[in-house]
Amino acid sequence: MNLTAIGAYISLLRRQRGLSQRELATRLGVSFQAVSKWETGENLPDSALLLPLAEALHTTADALLSAGAARFRQPVDIPSLQGGISALSTALAAFGEDFPVCAAVTDTLQDMGVSLADVRGREQLLTSAILHRLLRGETISDATLDATIDDMACRERIRKCRHDCALFTHKQQLYDACRPSWPEEALAFVRERIGAGAVVADLGSGTGKMAALLAPWVRLLYAIEPNAHMRGVLRQNLASFPRARVIAATAESTGLPDASMDAIVIAEAYHWFDNDAARAEIRRILSPGGQVFLLWNHFTGNPFDAEQRDIHQRYRTTQRPPQRPGSERADALFGSGQWQRREFDNTIHQTKQRFLGGMSSASYAPEAETAAGKAFLRECRALFDKYAVNGLLTTHITTVCYTGVIG
């Protein structure tokens, strides 16, 4: 057991939560010197403190004791997948495609549009296998990808899936705890339009902030999420809803049956989708006349909005996705002007902890343990202190909902 690594992981999670050593110590009923010794690796927390510590840091005791080993994505074992495809080809040749087990495999390959008789078919199957591994939480480097897959379209599919599967990795707990939820008026609007007996898909479900609010109201809900870390929290949040199903998939390839959904909800996610591919998939799985709901929370009308955006812009670690107004995205999905727009007030009052967590939960925010992350949090704290009143920061948010039918 590596005490230094465990201590560094505790320090990382504490900073991500926006807590000082003293604040964490107060929560746990210990001295801040005890927390300091944990983080420097001098000793471990007492076993009785592991669960309370894990809860305070929004993780698990196992993750703490493994120093967050599960946080680090393992590379896809390409030789193993290639060996599996070769073995499958050998088995089909040896037993014959009409052998019962082989017949089932052959039917599946035909449904996938794949033939093992040629190089292209085997590459397509390998692509599908890599996509499956990415959804399980593994990754692949550009060098390995370029050396393995010749077809450019297949490489781009893998890169897009890899990007989607990595979004918010390591930030799922912050996202779940600190991102704003959805106002009751917006939920009432969506629920009324969907209807109580509907089968609904929530695409890009994240940690289930929308899914958990819809699950009690619908007949069946499918929560589609590609990121394995986010999906772990999503499963926890939907565990008490027997009519909810969590699926490891992307919005562009959900795996749901044709015309099986009565409605589709996309909350704070559509800007990550490939419009053409997602639109085609939505049309495929949506029943005739089924409605689609696009929702975003917009931070507007606050005196600190410009300063908040400036901090995120100066410290962002990844390229910003193309910025387009929601109306343009709605036009691209539904057709020009073929949608309705509704606005709902979603004002919240944030504590410093929640504000720092929300800022740090952005996909492009720097990791808290880095020099940039420390500077980022310092500026976030200063911004909060500048505008907060009695320890709370009033934050005006407008929830915008676009709804329509895809022709």
C-alpha positions as CSV (number, residue, x, y, z in Angstrom):
1,M,0.0,0.0,0.0
2,N,1.6,3.3,-1.1
3,L,0.9,5.8,1.6
4,T,2.4,8.7,-0.4
5,A,0.2,8.0,-3.4
6,I,-2.9,7.7,-1.1
7,G,-2.0,11.0,0.5
8,A,-1.6,12.7,-2.8
9,Y,-5.0,11.4,-3.9
10,I,-6.7,12.6,-0.7
11,S,-5.1,16.0,-1.3
12,L,-6.3,16.0,-4.9
13,L,-9.9,15.2,-4.0
14,R,-9.9,17.7,-1.2
15,R,-8.8,20.5,-3.5
16,Q,-11.2,19.5,-6.1
17,R,-14.0,19.9,-3.5
18,G,-12.7,23.4,-2.7
19,L,-11.9,22.4,0.9
20,S,-9.0,23.5,3.1
21,Q,-7.3,21.0,5.3
22,R,-9.0,22.7,8.3
23,E,-12.4,22.5,6.7
24,L,-12.1,18.8,6.0
25,A,-10.8,18.2,9.5
26,T,-13.8,20.0,11.0
27,R,-16.2,17.8,9.0
28,L,-14.5,14.7,10.2
29,G,-13.9,15.8,13.8
30,V,-10.2,15.5,13.7
31,S,-7.3,18.1,13.8
32,F,-6.1,19.7,10.6
33,Q,-2.6,18.3,11.5
34,A,-4.1,14.8,11.1
35,V,-5.3,15.7,7.6
36,S,-1.9,17.1,6.8
37,K,-0.2,13.8,7.9
38,W,-2.6,11.8,5.7
39,E,-1.8,13.9,2.7
40,T,2.0,13.8,3.2
41,G,1.8,10.0,3.6
42,E,2.9,9.9,7.2
43,N,0.0,7.7,8.1
44,L,-3.4,6.5,7.0
45,P,-6.8,7.7,8.3
46,D,-8.2,5.5,11.1
47,S,-10.4,2.7,9.6
48,A,-13.5,4.3,11.3
49,L,-12.8,7.5,9.3
50,L,-12.5,5.9,5.9
51,L,-16.2,5.9,5.0
52,P,-16.9,9.5,6.4
53,L,-13.7,10.7,4.6
54,A,-14.8,9.0,1.3
55,E,-18.3,10.6,1.6
56,A,-16.8,14.0,2.3
57,L,-14.6,13.7,-0.8
58,H,-17.3,12.2,-2.9
59,T,-15.5,8.9,-3.6
60,T,-15.3,5.4,-2.2
61,A,-13.1,3.8,0.5
62,D,-11.8,1.4,-2.1
63,A,-10.8,4.3,-4.4
64,L,-9.0,6.0,-1.5
65,L,-7.0,3.0,-0.5
66,S,-6.1,2.3,-4.2
67,A,-5.0,6.0,-4.6
68,G,-7.6,6.4,-7.2
69,A,-6.2,3.7,-9.4
70,A,-9.5,3.4,-11.2
71,R,-9.2,7.0,-12.3
72,F,-6.5,6.2,-14.8
73,R,-7.7,4.7,-18.1
74,Q,-6.0,1.6,-19.3
75,P,-5.0,1.3,-23.0
76,V,-7.0,-1.0,-25.3
77,D,-5.2,-4.3,-25.7
78,I,-5.1,-4.2,-29.5
79,P,-3.1,-7.5,-30.0
80,S,-5.8,-9.3,-27.9
81,L,-8.6,-8.0,-30.0
82,Q,-6.8,-8.8,-33.2
83,G,-6.1,-12.3,-31.9
84,G,-9.8,-12.7,-31.0
85,I,-10.8,-11.7,-34.6
86,S,-8.4,-14.3,-36.0
87,A,-9.7,-16.9,-33.7
88,L,-13.2,-16.1,-34.7
89,S,-12.4,-16.4,-38.4
90,T,-10.7,-19.8,-37.7
91,A,-13.7,-21.1,-35.7
92,L,-16.1,-20.1,-38.4
93,A,-14.0,-21.9,-41.0
94,A,-13.5,-25.0,-38.8
95,F,-17.1,-25.5,-37.7
96,G,-18.9,-24.0,-40.7
97,E,-21.2,-21.0,-40.7
98,D,-24.3,-23.3,-40.4
99,F,-23.1,-24.7,-37.1
100,P,-25.6,-23.4,-34.5
101,V,-23.1,-21.2,-32.5
102,C,-21.4,-20.0,-35.7
103,A,-24.8,-19.2,-37.3
104,A,-25.6,-16.9,-34.5
105,V,-22.2,-15.2,-34.9
106,T,-22.7,-14.9,-38.7
107,D,-26.1,-13.4,-38.2
108,T,-24.7,-10.8,-35.8
109,L,-21.9,-9.9,-38.2
110,Q,-24.4,-9.5,-41.0
111,D,-26.5,-7.2,-38.9
112,M,-23.3,-5.2,-38.3
113,G,-22.6,-5.1,-42.0
114,V,-19.3,-6.9,-41.4
115,S,-17.7,-9.7,-43.3
116,L,-14.6,-11.5,-42.0
117,A,-13.7,-12.6,-45.5
118,D,-11.8,-9.4,-46.4
119,V,-9.4,-6.9,-44.7
120,R,-12.0,-4.1,-44.6
121,G,-14.5,-6.3,-42.8
122,R,-12.0,-7.3,-40.2
123,E,-11.0,-3.7,-39.7
124,Q,-14.7,-2.7,-39.2
125,L,-15.1,-5.4,-36.6
126,L,-11.9,-4.3,-34.9
127,T,-13.2,-0.7,-34.9
128,S,-16.5,-1.9,-33.2
129,A,-14.4,-3.8,-30.6
130,I,-12.3,-0.7,-29.9
131,L,-15.4,1.4,-29.5
132,H,-16.8,-1.1,-27.0
133,R,-13.6,-1.0,-25.0
134,L,-13.6,2.8,-25.0
135,L,-17.2,2.7,-23.6
136,R,-15.9,0.4,-20.8
137,G,-13.4,3.0,-19.7
138,E,-10.2,2.2,-21.7
139,T,-8.4,4.4,-24.1
140,I,-6.2,4.4,-27.2
141,S,-3.4,6.7,-28.3
142,D,-3.3,8.4,-31.6
143,A,-0.1,6.6,-32.5
144,T,-1.7,3.2,-31.8
145,L,-4.8,4.2,-33.6
146,D,-3.0,5.3,-36.7
147,A,-0.9,2.2,-36.8
148,T,-3.9,-0.1,-36.3
149,I,-6.8,1.4,-38.4
150,D,-6.3,2.4,-42.0
151,D,-9.8,3.6,-42.8
152,M,-10.1,7.3,-42.1
153,A,-13.8,7.2,-41.3
154,C,-13.2,4.4,-38.7
155,R,-10.4,6.4,-37.1
156,E,-12.6,9.5,-36.8
157,R,-15.4,7.4,-35.2
158,I,-12.9,6.1,-32.7
159,R,-11.5,9.6,-32.0
160,K,-15.0,11.0,-31.5
161,C,-15.9,8.2,-29.1
162,R,-12.6,8.5,-27.2
163,H,-13.3,12.2,-26.7
164,D,-16.9,11.6,-25.5
165,C,-15.8,8.8,-23.2
166,A,-13.1,11.1,-21.6
167,L,-15.3,14.1,-21.0
168,F,-15.5,15.0,-17.3
169,T,-13.4,11.9,-16.3
170,H,-12.2,12.4,-12.7
171,K,-14.8,15.2,-12.3
172,Q,-18.0,13.1,-12.0
173,Q,-18.5,13.7,-8.3
174,L,-18.0,17.4,-8.6
175,Y,-20.3,17.5,-11.6
176,D,-23.0,15.7,-9.7
177,A,-22.7,17.7,-6.5
178,C,-22.1,21.2,-7.8
179,R,-23.7,21.6,-11.2
180,P,-27.2,23.3,-11.1
181,S,-30.2,21.0,-11.4
182,W,-33.4,21.9,-13.3
183,P,-36.3,24.1,-12.1
184,E,-39.7,22.5,-11.4
185,E,-41.4,24.6,-14.0
186,A,-39.2,23.3,-16.7
187,L,-39.7,19.7,-15.5
188,A,-43.4,20.2,-15.4
189,F,-43.3,21.5,-19.0
190,V,-41.3,18.5,-20.2
191,R,-43.4,15.9,-18.3
192,E,-46.6,17.3,-19.6
193,R,-45.4,17.1,-23.2
194,I,-44.0,13.6,-22.8
195,G,-46.9,12.0,-20.9
196,A,-46.8,9.5,-18.1
197,G,-46.9,6.4,-20.2
198,A,-43.9,7.3,-22.4
199,V,-40.7,5.5,-23.1
200,V,-37.9,8.1,-23.0
201,A,-34.2,8.3,-23.8
202,D,-32.0,10.8,-22.1
203,L,-29.0,11.2,-24.3
204,G,-25.7,12.3,-22.8
205,S,-27.2,11.6,-19.4
206,G,-24.1,12.4,-17.4
207,T,-24.6,11.7,-13.7
208,G,-28.4,11.6,-14.2
209,K,-29.4,15.1,-13.1
210,M,-32.3,15.1,-15.6
211,A,-32.8,11.3,-15.7
212,A,-33.4,11.0,-12.0
213,L,-36.1,13.7,-12.2
214,L,-37.9,12.1,-15.1
215,A,-37.6,8.4,-14.1
216,P,-40.5,8.5,-11.6
217,W,-42.8,10.0,-14.2
218,V,-42.4,7.8,-17.2
219,R,-43.0,4.2,-18.1
220,L,-39.4,3.4,-19.0
221,L,-36.3,5.6,-19.2
222,Y,-33.0,4.8,-21.0
223,A,-30.1,6.9,-19.7
224,I,-27.4,6.9,-22.4
225,E,-23.9,7.9,-21.3
226,P,-20.5,7.1,-22.8
227,N,-18.2,8.0,-19.9
228,A,-17.6,5.1,-17.6
229,H,-16.9,7.4,-14.6
230,M,-20.0,9.5,-15.1
231,R,-22.0,6.2,-15.6
232,G,-20.9,4.9,-12.2
233,V,-22.5,7.9,-10.5
234,L,-25.5,7.7,-12.9
235,R,-26.2,4.1,-11.8
236,Q,-26.1,5.1,-8.2
237,N,-28.5,8.0,-8.8
238,L,-30.9,5.8,-10.7
239,A,-30.6,2.7,-8.5
240,S,-33.9,3.4,-6.7
241,F,-35.9,3.7,-10.0
242,P,-36.7,0.2,-11.4
243,R,-38.0,1.7,-14.6
244,A,-34.6,3.3,-15.5
245,R,-31.9,1.6,-17.6
246,V,-28.3,2.8,-17.9
247,I,-26.7,2.1,-21.3
248,A,-23.0,2.6,-22.2
249,A,-23.3,4.2,-25.6
250,T,-23.0,7.5,-27.5
251,A,-25.8,9.7,-28.8
252,E,-24.7,8.9,-32.3
253,S,-25.0,5.1,-31.8
254,T,-27.4,4.3,-28.9
255,G,-28.1,0.6,-29.7
256,L,-31.8,1.2,-29.1
257,P,-34.3,-0.4,-31.4
258,D,-35.9,1.4,-34.3
259,A,-38.9,3.7,-33.5
260,S,-38.8,2.6,-29.9
261,M,-38.7,6.0,-28.1
262,D,-41.8,8.2,-27.5
263,A,-39.6,11.2,-26.6
264,I,-35.9,12.1,-26.3
265,V,-34.4,14.5,-23.8
266,I,-30.9,16.1,-24.1
267,A,-29.9,18.2,-21.2
268,E,-26.6,20.2,-21.3
269,A,-25.2,17.8,-23.8
270,Y,-26.2,18.5,-27.4
271,H,-23.2,20.8,-28.0
272,W,-21.0,17.7,-27.7
273,F,-22.9,15.7,-30.3
274,D,-22.0,15.3,-34.0
275,N,-25.2,16.9,-35.4
276,D,-25.7,14.9,-38.5
277,A,-24.9,11.5,-36.9
278,A,-27.0,12.3,-33.8
279,R,-29.9,13.6,-35.9
280,A,-29.9,10.4,-38.0
281,E,-29.8,8.3,-34.8
282,I,-32.6,10.2,-33.1
283,R,-34.8,9.9,-36.2
284,R,-34.1,6.1,-36.2
285,I,-35.0,5.5,-32.6
286,L,-37.9,8.0,-32.2
287,S,-41.4,6.9,-32.9
288,P,-43.4,9.0,-35.5
289,G,-44.4,12.3,-34.0
290,G,-42.2,11.8,-30.9
291,Q,-40.8,15.1,-29.5
292,V,-37.2,16.0,-28.7
293,F,-36.2,18.4,-25.9
294,L,-33.0,20.3,-25.9
295,L,-32.2,22.0,-22.5
296,W,-29.4,24.3,-21.3
297,N,-28.7,26.3,-18.2
298,H,-27.4,29.7,-19.1
299,F,-25.7,31.9,-16.5
300,T,-26.9,35.4,-17.4
301,G,-27.6,38.7,-15.7
302,N,-25.0,38.3,-13.0
303,P,-22.5,41.1,-12.3
304,F,-19.7,38.5,-12.3
305,D,-20.5,36.7,-15.5
306,A,-17.8,38.3,-17.6
307,E,-15.1,37.7,-14.9
308,Q,-16.2,34.1,-14.5
309,R,-15.9,33.5,-18.2
310,D,-12.5,35.2,-18.3
311,I,-11.2,32.9,-15.5
312,H,-12.3,29.8,-17.4
313,Q,-10.9,31.1,-20.7
314,R,-7.5,31.9,-19.3
315,Y,-7.1,28.5,-17.5
316,R,-8.8,26.2,-19.9
317,T,-6.8,23.0,-20.6
318,T,-8.6,21.9,-23.8
319,Q,-9.9,23.5,-26.9
320,R,-13.3,25.1,-26.6
321,P,-16.0,23.4,-28.6
322,P,-17.6,25.5,-31.4
323,Q,-19.8,28.1,-29.7
324,R,-23.2,28.4,-31.4
325,P,-26.5,29.9,-30.0
326,G,-29.0,27.3,-28.9
327,S,-31.4,28.5,-31.7
328,E,-28.8,27.5,-34.3
329,R,-28.4,24.1,-32.8
330,A,-32.2,23.7,-32.7
331,D,-32.3,24.8,-36.4
332,A,-29.7,22.1,-37.2
333,L,-31.7,19.4,-35.4
334,F,-35.3,20.3,-36.1
335,G,-35.0,22.5,-39.3
336,S,-35.0,26.3,-39.5
337,G,-37.6,27.7,-37.1
338,Q,-39.3,24.3,-36.7
339,W,-39.2,24.4,-32.9
340,Q,-40.6,26.1,-29.8
341,R,-38.5,27.9,-27.2
342,R,-39.4,28.3,-23.5
343,E,-37.4,30.0,-20.7
344,F,-37.6,29.2,-17.0
345,D,-35.9,30.9,-14.0
346,N,-33.4,28.7,-12.2
347,T,-31.7,31.2,-9.8
348,I,-29.6,29.5,-7.1
349,H,-27.7,30.6,-4.0
350,Q,-24.2,29.0,-3.9
351,T,-21.9,28.4,-1.0
352,K,-18.2,28.9,-1.6
353,Q,-17.8,25.1,-1.7
354,R,-20.4,24.6,-4.4
355,F,-19.2,27.6,-6.4
356,L,-15.6,26.3,-6.4
357,G,-16.8,22.8,-7.2
358,G,-19.0,24.0,-10.1
359,M,-16.1,26.0,-11.6
360,S,-13.7,23.0,-11.2
361,S,-16.2,20.6,-12.7
362,A,-15.9,22.1,-16.2
363,S,-14.4,19.6,-18.6
364,Y,-11.6,22.0,-19.4
365,A,-10.8,23.3,-15.9
366,P,-7.3,22.4,-14.7
367,E,-6.7,19.7,-12.2
368,A,-6.6,21.1,-8.7
369,E,-3.1,19.7,-7.8
370,T,-1.4,21.4,-10.7
371,A,0.2,24.9,-10.5
372,A,-2.5,26.1,-12.9
373,G,-5.2,24.5,-10.8
374,K,-4.1,26.1,-7.6
375,A,-4.0,29.5,-9.3
376,F,-7.4,28.9,-10.9
377,L,-8.9,28.1,-7.5
378,R,-7.3,31.2,-5.9
379,E,-9.0,33.4,-8.6
380,C,-12.3,31.6,-8.1
381,R,-12.2,32.1,-4.4
382,A,-11.4,35.8,-4.9
383,L,-14.3,36.1,-7.3
384,F,-16.7,34.5,-4.8
385,D,-15.5,36.7,-2.0
386,K,-15.9,39.8,-4.1
387,Y,-19.6,39.2,-4.9
388,A,-20.9,36.9,-2.1
389,V,-23.2,38.3,0.6
390,N,-23.3,36.5,4.0
391,G,-21.5,33.5,2.6
392,L,-23.8,33.0,-0.4
393,L,-23.4,33.9,-4.1
394,T,-26.8,34.6,-5.7
395,T,-26.5,33.2,-9.3
396,H,-29.1,34.0,-11.9
397,I,-29.6,31.1,-14.3
398,T,-32.1,30.8,-17.2
399,T,-33.1,27.4,-18.2
400,V,-33.8,27.4,-22.0
401,C,-35.8,24.5,-23.6
402,Y,-36.1,24.0,-27.3
403,T,-38.7,21.4,-28.4
404,G,-39.9,20.1,-31.7
405,V,-40.4,17.1,-34.0
406,I,-37.8,15.9,-36.5
407,G,-39.3,15.7,-39.9
